[in-house]
Every structure is written in C-alpha cells, then in structure tokens.
Amino acid sequence: MSVFKAQDFLAGKASDFSIAVISGEETWFREAALAHFLSALPEGTEVERRDATSDTGIDPAAFFDDLRMASLFGGERVIVLLRADKFLSEHGDAFARFMQAGGLVQRLVLDGESLIPKGGKSAPAKGPLKSLPASVPMVSCDALFDAPFGGRGPAWQSPLTRWVVARASQRGKRISMEDAYLLHRLVGNNLAELDSELDKLGLRLGKRNDIRAEDIEAGCGAGRLVPLYDLADAVVERNVRLALESSRILFERGLAESSGRVSRDALGISVALVAAVAGRLRTLGRMGELMAAGQSPDEAAAAVEPRPFLRDKVRQQHTALGGGLRRMHQGLVQLDADLKSGGGEPRALFEAFVVHTGLQRERA
C-alpha cells in the first residue's frame, strides 16, 4: 500500500481508485484529501456519504451488499464511509473477509482519525486493512507541529509555518517564514481558520502580492491573544525579539483567564508572568541538579518532563540558559519585589527584565 503525507498527496495529481484510505486527526487535511480523490473520478460520479457514528448506524450486511452491487442505472458511484474507525472496530473481521473475497464493485473511501499509524510512514501491520492490495493509496493527515523539529533552529522553521507559506503561494501571494509564523501565532493552529484568514488577507491586499506583518496585525490581530506560557518559554530561551513581541500583544490585548474573561490589568498580567517563568526555572533547575548528579541530558529531561513531546523543548531551554539560570532567578526575584512595591509601570518592569536577561546571553 502506498502511504502519502497529506501535503505530498495534495501537491500531486490525483488518479482514479477502487478503494482509498484517509486517516489522521487534522480535519482540514482529511476534507482536502477527500476532495482531491473525488476530483479524479469521472464527471457525474455519484458521491454517497455514510457516517458510522450516525444515529441509525451502519448495517454491515446491507453495506457490503451495496459495495458488491453495480449501480442500477449504470452510473459511476463512490461510497465514502466517514468515521470508518468505528465501523472497522466493530466489523473489521467481516470487512477483511469481504475484501479478500474480491467482492468490491463500487469505489470506496474509508475516512477516519486512526485507520493507519500516526506519522504517515507505513501501512497498518495488523487489523482489517493490513491485507489490502499494494495499489491502495493511503493518506496520512496528521496535525502540523508549530515548532522546529527537536526545538532546533529559529521558531519559524516549523511544518505549520511552511504550510502557511505554501497556501499563500497557491493563492499567488508571497509571505516570509517570519510573517507566516506571526500569522499562526495570532490565529492559532487550526488549518481551516488559517486558510480562511489567508483568503481574507488576499481579498484585502487586492493585486499586491506580498503579505506583510502589518497586514497580518491589521487583518487578523484584533482580539487575538498570546498564551502565557509561550511568552514564558521565550523568556527562558532568551529570545528577546519574540518575548518583547509577545509581551506587547499580551499587555495590549489581555490575558485569557480560566473563566473565559480577558483581563487587561497590567499588574495582574505581570504577576502571572512571574509565576509562569518561575515554574519554568524550577523545572530547569531540577534538571541541572540531576545532570550534576550524573544523569545524561536525556535522562534528566525525562525525569522533569513526563510528556515526551516536550522534552526536546526542555533540553533546548536548559542549553539556552547555560550557566545563567541563577542570574535569571535573581532578576525574577527583583522583578517580583519591584512589582509588589510599586517600583514602576508593570509592563516596563517586565520588559526591562526580558532585555536584561537576553543581554546576559549576548555577553556570555
């Protein structure tokens, strides 16, 4: 079976099929992949969608009968089984027997979140799909990471940023990687929403081809918020430019509280930032202690961060801080004292702390 990542499949030419598989958690990719498959079918092909999670469910005997029977009036037809994971979890053995018996006459698309292994590298090694013919195309529709692999390189060198650049290019627009990164930081990681914002930007720009940071701020920035812990990450990584940009957005637009309320109280935002950065420093300090006791960076990162997908970030932050953790902690303690004593405007105090800790890195 041929397994394609969604981006690669959508960039190529679609071809006719008898059975196809679309799998992954990214809904936008799944919908785009389905449309791409359908575009290769003869004009006038009837598309019949069935949902395995509908109230009426799917009767397996009737479903298999529909797949093995030619259309009554001789027209072309494709059956799209949505949420196919549920159907196969309940009727996988029957489906495998049906396919092995060669009863498939109608075209079939199986669409679900977990039909093939995550990562888009291989076909299923077990289960009802493992014995499908080698010609069956499978499309992996995983979500795109919004950070560089392993935390290495500039923040904008991520799969999501590259996707934004590519989607803009398909509209005849140019956007730099840095500005594409700004777009998904403001809008979020939802591909459908990002695609919609690119449409709006394209209409607003008219014949101009370049999408710039000021266009993104004007068209997409209003009401968008920066996550508190993203800013804390930028601080401990001593990424002054990103931290100051995030600080500006956070103080101007407010902090989303757990209740859903958005607070623009500068002192409250600063206190929350101190707590978030302190939490990061505690984690990194404990990692340093474990390494001093003889653990490798990988072992220490695993000990302080239970979530495997965040361990690369922890290692990157520990490297970025180097020997400056104690100095940053001292600066944070002073910032906390200044905030509590009314030693200055909260945003100015916080941003002075960001610049000071960043300059320490430059002198190191």
Buried (B, 14 or more C-beta within 10 A) or exposed (E): BEBBBBBEBBEEEBEEBEBBBBBBEBBBBBBBBBEBBBEEBEEEBEBEEBBBEEEEEBEBEEBBEBBBEEEEEEEBBBBBBBBBBBBBEBBBEBBBEBBEEEEBBBBBBBBBBEBBBEEBEEBBEEBBBEEBEEEBBBBBBBBBEBBBEEBEEEBBBBBBBBBBBBBBEEBEBBBBBEBBBBBBBBBBBBBEBBBEBBEEBBEEBEEEBEBBBEBBBEBBBEEBBBBBEBBBBBBBBBBBEBBBBBBEBBBEBBBBEEEEEEEEEBBBBBBBBBEBBBEBBEBBBEBBEBBEEEBEBEEBBBBBBEEEEEBBBBBBBBEBBEEBBEBBBEBBEBBBEBBEEEEEEBBEBBBBBBEBBBEBBEEE
